[in-house]
Amino acid sequence: MTREEIQAAAAALDAAERTRAQMGLLSLAHPGMSMDDAYAVQAAWVERKRADGRRVIGRKIGLTSKAMQAALSIDIPDSGILFDDMLFENDAVIPGDRFIQPRIEAEIAFVMKSELKGEVSLDQVLDATDYVQPSLEILDTRILRKDPATGATRNVCDTIADNAANAGIVLGGARVGPRAADLRWIGAIVMRNGEVEETGLGGGVLNHPAEGIVWLVRRLAEYGDFIRVGEIVLSGSFIRPVEARPGDAIVADFGAHGRVSCQF
């Protein structure tokens, strides 16, 4: 993609989010689009948000579990940026006019006390983590999931450009030291309106949720970027996304680690 095409795609994504009207698939408009192009579109959109006064508070990693990869027919992780206006309090009521087609994922959030850059190990990720906490990620799609004319579906380039489909985050439950529990066995029962929709364990994310952060740090290094002190990092969902319809109450029960919830 040319610089002009990248900027035009970022502007279209920004308009889609503001107007809550989805745009067409970038992968159809630009058949030769690469993952590097997609991250360039995401970066251009991020700069637009920053120019509007929004502050980066962290990162999200997506498509790290077999459940999520199967749900979206995508077999490689991706990442996006968290902004301050995406953060909701536990038990928050989400405004009905905020999102287009929201869905919910349950995951373990890492809050960092040290920088992470370059080649890192799982132990280095844990050493750099202040605490982990239960979380819900709110997904949204500014790009159509499926093209009505051709039947083509979003691919990984569409998802990356769309800020890895990130739209919101809810933190709740207990703050846990990164080595105070076996993160592979921290899991959740996710309910919608009191009915169980999904269950999963942290081990569903690359066998250990910190491995998602290892992947992210190494990927960021390719672009001269890194994880900063105080950033929140969503390590990846260990459940398939749950549709969040108007009036739905979503609760993720993390057992001994508490609950995190929101209502639409």
N, C-alpha and C positions, 0 to 999 in steps of 0.2 A: 504494500500500500504506500502511496505517496504521502508526504507530509500533509498536503491539503486534504486527502481522503481521510487520514487519521483524525485531523481536527474536525472535519465535517461529521465523522462518526461520533466523536465525543460530544459535539453539539447536539446531535440527534438523540443520544442517550440522555443527555441533560434535559432536553425538552420532553422526552417520554416520561421521565421521572416526575417532572414538574406538572405535567398535564394529566398524568395517569392514563396515557394512551400509548399502547405498545407500538414499537417500530418493527420493521421487517428484519429478517435474518441478515446479519452482516456477511455471513458465510455464503449466502446466495448472491448478494450484491458484489462481493469480492471473492470469486471462486478460488483464487490463489492465496487467500489470506493465510498467514502463518501464525504460530503462537507468539512469535516476536511482534508481529503486527498487532495481535490482540492485546498484548501487554502494553504496547505503545498507545493504543486507543484508551485503555484503562488509565494509563499515566496522564494522558491529556485530559481525561474527565476529572481525575483527581485534582489536577491543577486548577480546573474551573471551580471545583468545590472550595479549594483553598482560597482562591481569589474572592469567593463569596463570603469568606470569614469562617469557614468550617475548619475544625481542628482535628488532626489525625490523633487517634487514641490507641491504635493497634492494628492488628492484622487478622485475617481469617484464612484458614486453610480448608479447602473443600475437596470432595471426591477422594478421600483417603480410605474409605471403607468399601468392601465389596457391596454392601447394601446400597450405598449411594451411587457407586459406579454402575450397578445394575439398574437402578432407578432411572438414571439419565443416559444409559448406554454410552458411557464415557469411561475410559480405562486409565486415565492419568490424573494426578492431583492438580489443583489450581490454587490460586491465592488472590485475595483482595484486601481492601483497606477499610478499617473501621473509623468512623468519624464521631465526634462528640454528640451530634444530634441523633445518632443511631442508638444511644444507650438509654434503656428504659429501666425504671425501678422494678424490683420484684413485685408481682401482683398488679402490675400496671394495666390500665385499660387503654388499649391501642386505638387511636382515633380512626373512625371508619373511612375517612378520606385520605389516609396517609399512604396506603399501598394499593397496588393493582391486583395481584393474585398472590397474597401472602401464604407461605407455608412455614412450618416449624421443624427445626432439628434440635436434638439434644446432644450436648457435647461438654467436654471438660475445658474450661478456660484457664489459661496460664497467665499469671501476672508477673512481669519480669523485674528483677532487682539489679540485673547487670546486663550489659550489652552482649549480643551474640552476633558474631560475624565470621565469615569464611567457612572453613572446614571444621565442623563441630561434631561431637559425639553425643549420645543419649545422656551420659553422665554430665557432660558440660551443660546441656540444656537444663537438667535438674538442678545443677549448682547455681545456674543463673536465675532460677525461678524463685520468687518470693513465696507464692502460694498458688494453689489451684482451687477452682470453685465451680460448682454446677452452673450450667448456663443453657439458655435457649437461644438459638439463632433464628432470626426472622429472615426468610428468603423472599425475594420478589424478582420478577422478570420484566425488565423494561423492553426486552426483545421477545418477540413471539416464541412460544415453545415449539410451534409447528406452523409451517407456511400453509395457508389454506389452499393456495393454488396448486402447489407441487407436492404437498405432503412431506416436504423435507423438514427434518427436526433440527433443533439447535445442536451444534457441535461444540467441542471444547473451546474453540476460538470465540464463538458467540458468548459463551458463559464467562470466559476470562474478560473479554471487553466489557461485559455487563457487571464489572466489579465482582466477579465470581458469584453473581446473584445475591450479594449481601445487601441487606436493607435495615436490619436492626439486631440488637442483642439485649438479652435480659439476664442479669446476674442474680443469683440467690443462693440460699443454703449456706453451708459451712465453708470457711476458708481453711484449707488443709495444706500442711507442709508437703512439698513435693516428694519427700521420702517417708512421710508419716503413714502412708497407705500404699498398697499395691495398686497403682493407677490402672493396670490392666483389668482389675476386678471392680473398679468403680463403675456402676451402671445405673440405668434408670428405667422405670416403667412410665411410659408417656401416655397420658389419658386426654381424650377430648370429650368434654361434657360428661365426665365420670366414667367413660368407657375406655378400656385399654386399646390403644391403637398400635403401639410399637414398644418393643423392649430391646435393650442392647447393653453391651459392656465396652469399656474403654479399650480392651484388647482388640476390638473390631477395627480399630484405627491402626493399621500397619503393625499389628501385634502389640503396640504400646503407643499411647497418644503422644508421648514426647518424640516419637520417630517422625511424626508429621512436622514438628518444629525443626528437627534435623534437616528434613527435606527443604523446608522453607528457607532456612538460613543459607543453605548451599545455593538455592535458586536465586535468592536476593543478591548473593555475592557476584553472580554473573552480570548483574546490572549495577554493581557498585553500591548496593544498599545493604542495610543490616537492621536487626531488631534493637530497639532502644530501651533504656531504663524506663520503667513504668508502663510500658505498652502491655495491652491485653492481647493475648494471642488465642484465638479459637482453634483448637487442635484438629477439628474435623468431626463430623457427625458419625455416631455409631448406630443410627437408625435411618430408615428411609423417611423422606419428608412427609409431614402430615399437613394436609390442606387445612387452612385456618379461614373459616367462613364467618360472615357477620354473625355475632352473637356467640361464637364458640369460646369456651373456656379451656385453655390448655394447661395441664399440670404435668411436670416431670418430677417424679418421686425418686430421689437418689438415695433412699433408705437412710442409713445413719448419717449421711452427708446433707440431708435436708431436702427441701423442695424449692422449685423455681416455677413460676407460673405467670400467665398473662391472659387477658380476655380481649376479644375483638368486638 
